[in-house]
Amino acid sequence: MNTVPRLLRRSKPLVAPDEDGASILALRVLYFEDLSIGQTESFAKMVSSSDVVGFAEVTGDRNPIHLSEHFAAQTAFGTRIAHGLYTASLISALLGTRLPGPGAIYISQSLHFRAPVRIGDTVTVTVAVAELLPEKSRATLNCSCRVGEDVVLDGEAVVKVPLRAKMQRPIREM
């Protein structure tokens, strides 16, 4: 008999292609009661030119260092780089889909940008539970983004996590 609770078993792949072939994270529902100090989750995402262009369209940040190879070639980076907040948004994706997952509400996030992310880089995002505050059902998570062995972004997130006992309807995995 499998002693791992159903919510903690990986019944679906962590990353699956959507109808357009893009990678999306499979949802996993965790409640505050399911969390423990040191618990981690990671995923990797290759940053494409279309990701960066799409992020610029959504946010309005059209800084040419992100969009123009000609402009970017004249900078210290020598090539286009992804928006720093695009990389940070990958942390949000992991928090909202896997750890802690659906129903989690961002309270705060500190970010330290350490190095650029270039088009074509694969970013590995990791979050780890660092502290649990039961009286507020909040979790503090250490967050990092790496390209290879290099940390490109790190910080700390605080999220409010649903309590199993307070959920009127269970959150469904998708």
C-alpha positions in Angstrom: 0.0 0.0 0.0 1.3 3.5 -0.9 1.7 5.5 2.3 2.3 8.8 0.6 -0.8 11.0 0.8 -2.6 11.3 -2.5 -1.9 15.0 -2.6 1.8 14.5 -2.4 2.0 11.8 -5.0 3.0 12.9 -8.5 0.1 11.5 -10.5 0.8 13.8 -13.4 4.1 15.0 -14.9 5.5 18.1 -13.3 5.8 19.8 -16.7 3.5 19.0 -19.6 3.0 20.6 -23.0 -0.2 22.6 -23.6 -2.2 22.6 -26.9 0.4 24.9 -28.4 3.4 22.8 -27.4 4.5 25.2 -24.7 5.5 23.8 -21.3 3.1 24.3 -18.5 3.3 23.2 -14.9 0.8 20.5 -13.7 -1.2 21.7 -10.7 -0.6 20.1 -7.3 -2.8 21.0 -4.4 -1.1 21.4 -1.0 -2.7 22.8 2.1 -0.9 24.4 5.0 -1.1 21.1 6.9 0.9 19.4 4.1 3.9 21.6 4.3 7.1 21.0 6.2 10.4 22.9 6.7 12.9 22.0 4.0 10.2 20.8 1.5 11.3 21.8 -2.0 10.1 21.9 -5.6 11.9 22.8 -8.8 11.3 23.1 -12.5 13.3 24.2 -15.5 12.2 26.5 -18.3 14.1 27.5 -21.5 13.6 31.2 -22.1 12.6 31.8 -25.7 12.5 35.0 -27.7 8.7 34.7 -27.9 8.6 34.5 -24.1 10.5 37.8 -23.8 8.4 39.5 -26.6 5.2 38.3 -25.0 6.3 39.6 -21.6 7.1 43.0 -23.1 3.6 43.1 -24.7 1.8 42.2 -21.5 3.8 44.6 -19.3 4.6 47.4 -21.7 8.3 47.2 -20.8 9.8 47.7 -24.3 13.3 48.4 -23.2 15.4 47.6 -26.3 17.9 45.5 -24.3 15.1 42.9 -24.3 13.8 43.3 -27.8 16.6 44.6 -30.1 19.6 42.5 -30.9 21.3 45.5 -32.5 20.8 47.7 -29.4 21.7 44.9 -26.9 24.9 44.1 -28.8 26.2 47.6 -27.7 25.6 46.9 -24.0 27.8 45.1 -21.4 25.7 42.0 -22.0 26.4 41.9 -25.8 23.0 40.3 -26.5 19.4 40.5 -25.6 18.4 39.6 -22.1 15.1 38.6 -20.5 13.3 41.0 -18.2 14.3 40.5 -14.6 10.7 40.3 -13.6 10.1 37.7 -16.3 12.5 35.5 -14.4 10.9 36.4 -11.1 7.5 35.4 -12.6 8.8 31.8 -12.9 8.9 31.8 -9.1 5.3 32.9 -9.1 4.4 30.1 -11.4 6.0 27.5 -9.1 4.4 29.0 -6.0 0.9 29.1 -7.6 1.0 25.6 -9.2 3.2 23.3 -7.1 4.5 24.5 -3.8 2.2 25.4 -2.1 0.0 25.5 -5.2 -3.5 26.6 -6.0 -5.1 28.8 -3.5 -1.8 30.3 -2.2 -1.8 34.1 -2.0 1.4 36.1 -2.3 2.0 38.4 0.7 5.5 39.6 -0.2 8.6 38.8 -2.3 12.2 40.0 -2.0 14.3 39.7 -5.1 18.1 40.0 -5.7 19.1 40.0 -9.4 22.6 38.4 -9.6 23.2 37.9 -13.3 21.4 38.3 -16.6 19.2 35.6 -18.3 19.8 35.4 -22.0 17.5 34.2 -24.8 18.0 30.4 -25.0 19.1 30.0 -21.4 17.4 27.3 -19.3 16.4 28.7 -15.9 15.9 26.2 -13.1 13.6 27.6 -10.4 13.6 26.2 -6.9 11.5 27.1 -3.9 12.1 25.6 -0.4 9.9 26.0 2.7 12.0 27.9 5.3 9.4 28.8 7.9 5.8 28.0 8.8 3.6 30.4 10.8 0.6 28.3 11.8 -1.3 31.2 13.5 -1.6 33.0 10.2 -1.3 29.9 7.9 1.7 31.5 6.2 4.8 30.0 4.8 8.1 31.7 4.1 10.0 30.1 1.1 13.6 30.6 -0.1 13.5 31.1 -3.8 16.3 30.8 -6.4 16.7 30.8 -10.2 19.8 29.3 -11.7 21.3 29.1 -15.2 23.6 26.1 -15.0 25.5 26.5 -11.7 25.1 30.3 -11.6 22.4 31.9 -9.4 20.8 34.6 -11.5 18.1 35.6 -9.0 17.3 34.7 -5.4 15.0 36.0 -2.6 12.3 35.1 -0.2 8.6 34.8 -0.6 5.8 34.9 2.0 2.5 33.2 1.0 -0.8 32.6 2.8 -1.7 28.9 2.3 -5.2 27.5 2.5 -6.1 25.4 5.5 -7.7 22.1 4.7 -10.3 22.5 7.5 -11.4 25.9 6.2 -11.9 24.9 2.6 -15.6 24.8 1.8 -14.9 23.0 -1.5 -11.8 21.0 -2.2 -9.4 22.5 -4.7 -9.2 20.2 -7.8 -6.0 19.2 -9.4 -5.8 19.8 -13.1 
